[in-house]
Amino acid sequence: MDGADGGWCVKPPVFDYLRVDTVDEAVELLAKYGEDARVLAGGQSLLPMLNMRLAQPRVLIDITRCAGLDRISAGGALEVGAAVTQAALERRGTLQAESPLLARALPHISHFQVRSRGTVCGSIAHAEPSAELPLVLAALNGSVSLRSRKGRRELGAGAFFTGMLATARRADELVEAVRFPLAGQGERQGFSEFSLRHGDFAVVALAASVTPARIRLAVGGVDDRPRVVEWPRLSGSALDDGLNELAWSLDARNDPHASARQRRQLVRRLGRELIGVLCA
Amino acid sequence: MQASDTDFRPPPAGHIGQPLERVEDAALLRGAGRYADDVACREGTLHCAFLRSPHPHARLLEVDAREALALPGVHAVLTGEDVLRWSSPFVVGVKQPMEHWCLAVDRVRYVGEPLALVVADSRYVAEDALELIRVRYETLPHVVSIGDAIAAGAPVLHGKVGSNIVAERSFRYGEPEAAFAAAAHRIGIDISYPRNSCTPVECGVVVAEYAEQDGSYDVLSNFMGPFSLHAVMALALGVPGTRLRHRSPRDSGGSFGVKQSLFPYIVAVCLAARKARAPVKWTEDRLEHLAAATSATARQTRLEAAVAADGRITALDYDQIDECGAYLRAPEPATLYRMHGALTGAYAIANLAVRNRSVLTNKTPTGLVRGFGGPQVYFALERLMQRIAAELGMDLPELYRRNFVRTFPYRAAAGALYDSGDYAAAMSLACAQGGWEELRTRRQKARAEGRLYGIGCAAVVEPSISNMGYVSTALTAAERARAGPKSGAIATATVGVDPLGAVSVIAASTPAGQGHATVLAQIVAETLGLAPDDITVNLELDTQKDAWTVASGNYSSRFAGAVAGAAFLAAGRIRARIAGCAARELGAPQAELVFANGRIFPRGEPQRALSFRRVAGVFHWSPAQLRAGETPALRETAFWSPESLAAPDDGDRINPSAAYGFVFDLCAVEVDRDTGRVRIDRYVSAHDAGRLLNPMLAEGQIRGGFAQGLGAALYEEFAYSTDGAFLAGTLVDYLVPTACETPDPVILHMESPSPLTPLGAKGIGEGNNMSTPAAIANAVADALGVRDVTLPLTPQRVLELLGEAEPPPPAGLRQPHPAAGTNVLAAEGSVTIAASPEAVFAALTDPQSLARIIPGCSGLQGIAPDRYRAEVVLGVGPVKARYTAEIALSALQPPHVLCLEGRGESMLGAAHGKGTVRLEAAGAGTRLSYDYRTEVTGKIAAVGSRMLEGAARGVIAGIFDRLAVLLQAPAPERAPWWRRWTGRTGGGA
């Protein structure tokens, strides 16, 4: 890339780049620009879209240097700030104990180079239906902390994800943090994914949490957003029936690489395997 | 062999044949590579961007660039008009009334076809300006499959040809009819080979300048030949070849043949530079490369074998149809002919019938892709071998053994001259070292446990050093006589020694990362008794200054056999001249001189040594000391062409390549019943490429070819929808296997030196591209117990082949829309609205309410009754495009049924949707149900195919949700199945 002669091989349309140092500044700008602005954190989805001119925001607001947004804290939940990279969360020494599901899912996100840049909140805000982090957030019944000039609100994952690349975030809101509930006593968590190559978007991804009382299973990659079901401890043919009903109930997508039918099969087969292991 | 050039034969333990580390890597690993995009451009160089068709087939009614030209920073816009004025259509080997220009002139014939080019201060501005060019298209019916293209009444791409079949020939060698009549068995197979590619990391780069004073063009690009295409470019530009200077940079990020496809872009950028009166640079991006550079030629084949009771094959009958895209672009129809003389493969089969057809479709033109022509043939032939073994209940190695060619040289039925080899020995090597018996035991055990395990083989004769005359086999003997014969494969290299005795090598091999400089240093160092480090190799090629030939370039695995051989001959001449001088000085016979460690001495008398530098210096510093008639200075250019390569004879026999190596592959796979994933348990590849010049580089070639063969077998396809949209425009859509997906093959070698190349070497670069797809497919077919398999064997295809019935949906859940599938964006939905059907119908047919429910609608205006034009913004999330759209309504049955149709174009492509809306009274309100079909082509389909169906669903559902809101429903109660269902079981989402 040689910027001097204008011969860059990337070629987004014209935009203003604004870097902010505080969340207050960020939400001021979001209030001002609304739909015309996009928040830039890791840029792992946004920049390809800009370079291909699929998205043409007038303003990018870079929040990566905002004080406090790079923090991970564990109270009742694992709270992850908007500038925390996926790699930073993956490296957290206590992650396996705090959230075995996150620990298992994170390595499935693309390749380590992407995780080194990509942020946890960015992936959730992007709401790609095949992405791992929205799935995990839905499976754990986590929440999203939204901040605007008017204040904060907290939305559960079920309310936050509204469709393909669509969320309940308003144009003036920043995803300030996300909260993943910590694993409870006696809770077992598992993750299973089928992708065409290592690091590809999931064709089907499953995240499950099992307690002595219930099975909670979340499905990604199939419908336009993560879908979650909760069952009593089903097993045997009741589990097979449940999985079949789940598979058919999803609005399964076709794409050039995987048919809806294949996705349903993966829900049934991978689901049985995953729950079998967790319930054993 | 041209022994007259040198009396030197390399000793068995010199530099040649050693796994010398690559001399190229020290620069590459330090980030000091000089790739085309790195080469400094002259000040004032402008940048350009291509406007490309979103339609598979359309007439160009108008290309209006006025607004684009008005944008500050824009210097010129090149269109079809300029191209018509300043250039000619590209010549191609088949004479038909069809024209291919560097930009579309009156019609676009594939998605991604360039039709205009903006030259601006920067690529950013050029891309901005593309959005300001107004193009009016009249869309035309298109064809995307071979079957559609040859069907009666099919839309014809080039009207004057009158058909999409642009080349057809039939051939007959021996007595195929009699052999089939006499055979105990007639066993056949139908195959189709998909469009795919080998994907260089580096895309195309062109920098071009026009000199008004002499009308010449100066080009730097990473085009890599064949340089016969230099003539095609010069003819298109209307200049003598000397006035099209082409320079190649030192380093390359890969070619695999595909950079051949740069040549039309070179011509376009040349014309842009002429129009802009400034140097112009273009760097191809990944989307442009995947969508519109090139593709391997897709093929349908019906292949039949006449087989004797003992398994001996007595005849083959091929019916091959190549799908070449929208234009027959040189060197097509060559895909059909590269293997022509060798269509009988590794087998001694005397009788052969062939019918070849080349067909055009509304897709990107095809061309050279590593393996060129080989994967298509061997996928049919080697799949057929497995079929024959299965139908005869015969052991595969035994079937191979009975049919292999045994004696060399061997003249194949259609003319190939196999120079050397021992096919049975190579197979035995693969089976013994690769564990054939062990794998069979594994298969038995796995099957006993109910697992899906299979073994496959492939035997491939690997051609190298293409005969420039083979393409003319596409012409009849009479046509060839009129056009003049073509033959040969001239290679050239130059070795020079400077006044201080330093040795340099230049060669017209335009390397693409294979390590040519390393091998040339090895060869010349060994010939001259120097160290490889002493040799400076410069492989940048300048067509105005360097020796080159029509056959020059990086293709057909020609380096080891031909170019390295030419360098060996040139070095041998230098050696002979130096030896002559040294012999006089030493008073020793020339043949007795030893060149070693930078010294020259009579055998057995190292104490009398002269330094190489001193003797070489005589040629520069004191030519008077030379023998009378001796040329002063030291520089030798050798040209070499294999004597075995003649033009096709009157019986259409053609020897398409100079050397023929051999590959025998063994592959064992296990298929996961649940996911359809194919796991390679073991892959064994035994090669005989004649003499190996550098075994480490040879292994690199095998590993690379294997990874690409694996890609073709399991992952890669340039997918198009039935709508003609290209669907594989990014590297998450076009799946290239990475290190994680590529197992470690067991690589075995044997060496049967070629008697026909100077060093006994043959090509090794393409064998696995030919063998691996067939070997993996055979293993998968064996594992699944199926007769026919289609590439790539994706999990989805494997599951379809497994054919397990799907458990039905539970009561209350519906099957999805029957039309839904991978290529058709069709679905249905419903919404309940708190208004009467009459009110809903009125709203849908009222422009004001229409403007409120259509997403991002502005400026809606009527253009006819129930027809409107508007600006519409469609998309999901941050991905949005502004379409200029036409919307049409037709009331089929007021107030119950109407049809809603929209059509528009945006910078992200073209979209068309058509749906039927049904309104039924439901309580106090209306139940609105709809079904629709959409077609999306252009950029958004190329880069967003993964999301297209979901996005279309979302956009359509959004329209009716807004309608419900507009009619003041309390809340739109859409009823997707999941919500009903999750509500019932109490789950949340």
Interface residues (C-beta under 8 A of the other chain):
Chain A: D2 D5 G6 G7 W8 C9 K11 P12 P13 V14 R38 L46 M49 M52 R53 L54 A55 Q56 P57 H126 A127 P129 S130 A138 N141 G158 G163 M164 L165 A166 F194 L196 R197 H198 G199 D200 F201 V203 D223 D224 R225 P226 R227 V228 V229 E230 W231 D241 N244 E245 W248 S249 L250 D251 A252 R253 N254 D255 P256 H257 A258 S259 A260 R261 Q262 R264 Q265 L266 R268 R269 L270 E273
Chain B: D37 D38 C41 T45 H47 A49 D121 S122 R123 Y124 V125 E127 D128 K281 T283 D285 L287 D674 T675 G676 R677 Y715 A719 L727 A728 V732 D733 L735 P737 T738 C740 E741 T794 P795 Q796 L799 E806 P807 P809 P810 L813 P816 A820 G821 T822 N823 V876 G877 P878 V879 K880 A881 M907 L908 K939 I940 V943 G944 S945 R946 M947 L948 E949 G950 A951 R953 G954 P976 W977 W978 W981 T982 T985 G986 G987 G988 A989
